[in-house]
């Protein structure tokens, strides 16, 4: 039995979970609404304020999906009740960030600025303070979407190991390498 899959998911009072037709689970809460299509080899039972996930049989596919769907449903419940938050910082001379609505403008040392249209489900805030690295604050109820957008922003200029410049998560430790002069 999957150690993660057999744990029940409890949800707070402001959250409602419904199981629709074709195994579609809908989770509504104060931060938003999320839906997830489940496979037929995963069973979901809603008992009061608990969700219990089981599997239809002991096939390899059913066993692998058991823990996965439990984690996805748990992230949905946490997302609509508390939400998820990520912070990115831009490390480098002349790196700037600003936003107008859902359009993010990044100046990362290229010959042109990068414009990125963000989905409506993500709330964005940018901070530019003197003598501090520019910050991008992203907030959403969908953990998958938030991680995908953060990865896209980070892919424009990944942190490089020699000077440490680039887009990184706040608190991320970038392994530094010594240059070629250090070998002598």
C-alpha positions as CSV (number, residue, x, y, z in Angstrom):
1,X,0.0,0.0,0.0
2,X,1.3,3.5,-0.8
3,X,2.3,5.3,2.3
4,X,1.3,8.6,0.9
5,X,-1.8,7.3,-0.9
6,X,-3.4,5.8,2.2
7,X,-3.3,9.0,4.2
8,X,-6.7,10.8,4.3
9,X,-6.9,14.5,3.2
10,X,-8.8,16.7,5.7
11,X,-10.0,20.0,4.4
12,X,-11.0,23.1,6.4
13,X,-14.5,24.5,6.8
14,X,-14.4,27.0,3.9
15,X,-13.5,24.4,1.3
16,X,-16.0,22.2,-0.6
17,X,-15.0,19.1,-2.5
18,X,-17.4,17.5,-5.0
19,X,-17.0,14.4,-7.2
20,X,-18.7,14.9,-10.5
21,X,-19.4,12.6,-13.5
22,X,-16.4,11.0,-15.4
23,X,-14.3,11.1,-12.1
24,X,-13.8,14.9,-12.1
25,X,-13.0,16.3,-8.6
26,X,-13.8,20.0,-8.0
27,X,-12.4,21.8,-5.1
28,X,-13.7,25.3,-4.2
29,X,-12.4,27.6,-1.6
30,X,-11.8,31.3,-0.7
31,X,-8.8,31.5,-3.0
32,X,-10.3,29.9,-6.1
33,X,-11.6,26.8,-7.8
34,X,-9.6,23.9,-9.2
35,X,-10.6,20.7,-11.1
36,X,-8.8,17.4,-11.6
37,X,-9.7,14.5,-13.9
38,X,-9.0,11.2,-12.3
39,X,-8.3,7.9,-14.0
40,X,-10.7,4.9,-13.6
41,X,-8.3,2.9,-11.6
42,X,-8.4,5.4,-8.6
43,X,-11.4,5.6,-6.3
44,X,-12.3,8.7,-4.3
45,X,-14.6,8.8,-1.3
46,X,-15.7,12.0,0.4
47,X,-16.7,11.5,4.1
48,X,-17.6,14.7,5.9
49,X,-14.4,16.8,5.9
50,X,-12.1,14.0,4.7
51,X,-11.1,12.7,1.3
52,X,-10.0,9.0,1.1
53,X,-8.2,7.8,-2.0
54,X,-8.2,4.1,-2.9
55,X,-7.3,2.0,-5.9
56,X,-9.5,-0.3,-7.9
57,X,-7.0,-3.2,-8.3
58,X,-3.4,-4.0,-7.5
59,X,-2.0,-3.5,-11.0
60,X,1.3,-1.6,-11.4
61,X,-0.5,1.4,-13.0
62,X,-3.0,1.6,-10.2
63,X,-0.3,1.5,-7.5
64,X,1.7,4.3,-9.2
65,X,-1.4,6.5,-9.6
66,X,-2.6,6.1,-6.0
67,X,0.0,8.3,-4.4
68,X,0.1,10.7,-7.3
69,X,-3.6,11.6,-7.2
70,X,-3.5,11.9,-3.4
71,X,-0.7,14.5,-3.7
72,X,-2.5,16.4,-6.5
73,X,-5.8,16.5,-4.5
74,X,-3.9,17.6,-1.3
75,X,-2.2,20.4,-3.2
76,X,-5.6,21.5,-4.6
77,X,-7.0,21.7,-1.1
78,X,-4.0,23.6,0.3
79,X,-4.1,25.9,-2.8
80,X,-7.8,27.0,-2.5
81,X,-7.6,27.5,1.3
82,X,-4.1,29.0,1.8
83,X,-2.6,29.5,-1.7
84,X,1.0,29.1,-2.8
85,X,3.7,31.8,-3.0
86,X,7.1,32.0,-4.8
87,X,9.7,34.7,-4.7
88,X,12.3,35.2,-7.4
89,X,15.2,37.6,-7.3
90,X,17.3,39.1,-10.1
91,X,21.0,39.1,-9.3
92,X,23.1,41.2,-11.6
93,X,24.1,44.7,-12.5
94,X,21.4,46.5,-14.5
95,X,18.8,43.7,-14.1
96,X,15.3,45.3,-13.8
97,X,11.8,44.1,-13.5
98,X,8.4,45.7,-13.8
99,X,4.8,44.7,-14.5
100,X,1.7,46.3,-16.0
101,X,-1.3,44.2,-15.1
102,X,-0.4,40.6,-16.1
103,X,2.5,41.6,-18.4
104,X,5.9,41.1,-16.9
105,X,8.8,43.1,-18.3
106,X,12.3,41.8,-17.6
107,X,15.6,43.6,-18.4
108,X,18.3,40.9,-18.1
109,X,21.3,42.2,-19.9
110,X,20.1,41.3,-23.4
111,X,19.8,43.8,-26.3
112,X,16.1,43.9,-25.8
113,X,13.6,43.6,-22.9
114,X,11.6,40.4,-22.4
115,X,7.8,40.7,-22.1
116,X,5.9,37.7,-20.6
117,X,2.1,37.5,-20.5
118,X,1.1,35.7,-17.3
119,X,-2.1,33.7,-16.8
120,X,-5.0,35.4,-15.0
121,X,-4.8,32.8,-12.1
122,X,-1.5,34.2,-11.0
123,X,-1.2,37.4,-8.9
124,X,2.1,39.3,-9.5
125,X,3.9,41.9,-7.7
126,X,7.4,43.4,-8.4
127,X,9.7,45.3,-6.0
128,X,12.6,47.5,-7.0
129,X,14.4,49.0,-4.0
130,X,17.6,50.9,-4.0
131,X,20.7,48.8,-3.2
132,X,18.7,45.6,-3.2
133,X,18.1,43.0,-5.8
134,X,14.8,43.3,-7.7
135,X,12.1,40.9,-6.6
136,X,9.2,39.1,-8.4
137,X,6.4,37.9,-6.0
138,X,4.1,35.3,-7.5
139,X,1.0,34.0,-5.8
140,X,-1.6,31.4,-7.0
141,X,-3.9,28.6,-5.9
142,X,-2.6,26.2,-8.6
143,X,0.8,24.8,-7.6
144,X,1.5,23.3,-11.0
145,X,0.9,26.5,-12.9
146,X,2.9,28.6,-10.4
147,X,5.9,26.3,-10.7
148,X,5.7,26.3,-14.5
149,X,5.6,30.1,-14.7
150,X,8.5,30.3,-12.2
151,X,10.5,27.9,-14.3
152,X,9.8,29.9,-17.5
153,X,10.9,33.2,-15.9
154,X,14.0,31.5,-14.5
155,X,14.9,30.0,-17.9
156,X,15.5,33.4,-19.4
157,X,18.7,33.8,-17.4
158,X,19.6,30.9,-15.1
159,X,22.1,31.5,-12.3
160,X,25.6,30.9,-13.6
161,X,28.2,29.4,-11.3
162,X,31.1,31.8,-11.8
163,X,29.6,35.2,-10.8
164,X,26.2,34.0,-9.5
165,X,24.3,36.3,-11.9
166,X,20.8,35.4,-13.1
167,X,17.2,34.8,-11.9
168,X,17.0,32.6,-8.8
169,X,14.6,31.8,-6.0
170,X,14.9,33.8,-2.8
171,X,17.1,31.8,-0.5
172,X,18.4,29.5,-3.2
173,X,22.1,28.5,-2.8
174,X,24.0,28.7,-6.1
175,X,27.2,26.5,-6.1
176,X,30.0,28.8,-7.1
177,X,33.1,27.7,-9.1
178,X,36.5,29.2,-9.0
179,X,37.8,30.6,-12.3
180,X,40.8,29.3,-14.2
181,X,43.3,31.4,-12.2
182,X,42.5,29.5,-9.0
183,X,44.0,26.3,-10.4
184,X,47.6,27.6,-10.3
